[in-house]
């Protein structure tokens, strides 16, 4: 039998088997309905090629179900809840609330300089003195003039008392009595003038000493011994160090949460690990349109004097959450 004949025979057998399976109704009978005996043993799958076998287990392994992602607050409609409290950090520079440029009340030549730049001073502490020889002589002369005027006033007062006795007896003319009364009044005026001159000389002598008006540190020294100072010549610059102020900026979103009296913490490079505590003293009510930020001013006692003006500081402010801020704002209304 030729190869073509064999092929036609196989095709005919296959077509006959297909028609028998369809039956008269034209539908294939389910396999479960046809099987009446025990289930046939499963056929063994042919072995896989060597290059495919390592990945066969991965391909056929059952995949674990991926857990569904939790719905977000926005998807569920629930409001986002912030933490109970938070801290916002900023940077700023410590500044002195008072910076005094000290000048002498009267011109003169510097006799002694008592402090140097960087020295810590107390209120009323002498910083320098002028040459006071002439001022001392002026005080001595004013004191002598006052003593002379007081003696003349005492003599005029005694003469007036005698004239009073005599005029009561009619033993002296009224004109003489009037002259004594006038002389006594002039003597008393001379005493008052002498007192003023003496006090002025004392004040000038006291003004020859330049004293610090505040507790602080000498920021600048602009004079030396022998220099002549004029009325407006600045000799020292003294900066107050207790308390000190720290100014910084915060973004505008914190404007509703920063309040006067809130505690702040600051650290500075000269004292690593040390935390300095202060209070908010001023909250700026205007937002800078260029930076979208507002000013905050704080105050530190600095009683130990470790902080100095000009230091760069990193500061933290504890702020309430948005929920707490809103509740507080509502309570304020």
Secondary structure as GFF3:
##gff-version 3
##sequence-region A 1 333
A	DSSP	alpha_helix	3	22	.	.	.	ID=ss1
A	DSSP	alpha_helix	31	34	.	.	.	ID=ss2
A	DSSP	alpha_helix	50	60	.	.	.	ID=ss3
A	DSSP	alpha_helix	73	76	.	.	.	ID=ss4
A	DSSP	beta_strand	85	96	.	.	.	ID=ss5
A	DSSP	beta_strand	99	103	.	.	.	ID=ss6
A	DSSP	beta_strand	108	113	.	.	.	ID=ss7
A	DSSP	beta_strand	120	121	.	.	.	ID=ss8
A	DSSP	beta_strand	126	130	.	.	.	ID=ss9
A	DSSP	alpha_helix	133	169	.	.	.	ID=ss10
A	DSSP	alpha_helix	174	207	.	.	.	ID=ss11
A	DSSP	beta_strand	209	211	.	.	.	ID=ss12
A	DSSP	beta_strand	216	221	.	.	.	ID=ss13
A	DSSP	beta_strand	228	229	.	.	.	ID=ss14
A	DSSP	beta_strand	234	240	.	.	.	ID=ss15
A	DSSP	beta_strand	244	251	.	.	.	ID=ss16
A	DSSP	three_ten_helix	252	254	.	.	.	ID=ss17
A	DSSP	beta_strand	263	268	.	.	.	ID=ss18
A	DSSP	three_ten_helix	269	271	.	.	.	ID=ss19
A	DSSP	beta_strand	276	283	.	.	.	ID=ss20
A	DSSP	beta_strand	293	300	.	.	.	ID=ss21
A	DSSP	beta_strand	312	320	.	.	.	ID=ss22
A	DSSP	alpha_helix	322	332	.	.	.	ID=ss23
###
